[in-house]
Amino acid sequence: MARITCEDCLEKVGDHNRFNLIHLAVNRIKQHRQGEPFLVKGKNQEIVMTLREIAAGAVTFDNIKDLPDQLTENGREGEPVNDTHSKNLS
């Protein structure tokens, strides 16, 4: 499985601000702990899966608050996003 790095996530978050990355990751982990499914496939720990979601572009500051609503409206909870970005990482 490909490695995920903070630099990959910082590119998606923008402005290379680690505080913003941590803030986004913490918000997403809170959603997972309330039962929200992961948007990427994998069998890693919660934080690694969350970073994979961010690196894949599935979780952003623009959509973090809307993700729970979008998943229930679409009726496709747990359907992972195609994670091509993390497959290309080494």
C-alpha positions in Angstrom: 0.0 0.0 0.0 1.2 3.5 -0.8 2.5 5.8 1.9 0.6 9.0 2.7 2.6 12.0 3.8 1.7 15.4 5.4 3.1 17.1 2.3 0.5 15.4 0.1 -2.3 16.5 2.4 -0.8 20.1 2.7 -1.0 20.4 -1.1 -4.7 19.6 -1.0 -5.4 21.9 2.1 -3.5 24.8 0.5 -1.2 27.4 1.9 1.0 24.7 3.5 -0.4 25.5 6.9 -0.1 22.5 9.2 -2.5 24.0 11.7 -5.2 24.0 9.0 -4.4 20.3 8.1 -4.7 19.3 11.8 -8.0 21.3 12.2 -9.5 19.6 9.1 -8.3 16.1 10.2 -9.7 16.6 13.7 -13.1 17.7 12.4 -13.2 14.6 10.1 -12.2 12.2 12.8 -15.0 13.6 15.0 -17.4 12.8 12.1 -16.0 9.2 11.9 -16.5 8.7 15.6 -20.2 9.7 15.2 -20.6 7.0 12.6 -19.7 8.5 9.3 -18.0 6.1 6.9 -14.6 6.5 5.4 -14.6 7.8 1.8 -11.5 5.8 0.7 -10.8 2.2 0.8 -8.2 0.9 3.3 -7.5 -0.9 6.5 -5.4 1.6 8.4 -5.9 3.4 11.6 -8.4 6.2 11.9 -5.9 9.0 11.5 -4.2 7.4 8.4 -7.6 6.8 6.7 -8.6 10.5 7.4 -5.3 11.7 5.9 -5.9 9.5 2.9 -9.3 11.1 2.5 -7.7 14.6 2.6 -4.9 13.6 0.2 -7.5 12.1 -2.3 -9.4 15.4 -2.2 -12.5 13.8 -0.8 -12.4 16.0 2.3 -11.8 19.7 2.1 -12.7 22.8 4.1 -15.4 23.5 1.5 -17.2 20.2 2.0 -16.4 19.1 5.6 -19.6 20.3 7.1 -21.7 19.0 4.2 -20.3 15.5 4.1 -22.7 13.9 6.5 -25.7 15.5 4.7 -24.4 14.5 1.3 -24.0 10.9 2.2 -27.5 10.5 3.6 -29.1 12.4 0.7 -27.4 10.2 -1.9 -28.2 7.1 0.0 -24.7 5.7 -0.7 -23.2 5.6 2.7 -19.8 3.9 2.8 -19.2 4.0 -0.9 -15.5 4.8 -1.3 -14.0 7.4 -3.6 -11.6 6.2 -6.3 -8.3 6.8 -4.5 -5.9 7.1 -7.5 -3.8 9.8 -5.8 -2.6 7.7 -2.9 -1.9 4.7 -5.2 0.6 6.9 -7.1 2.5 7.7 -3.9 5.5 5.7 -2.8 
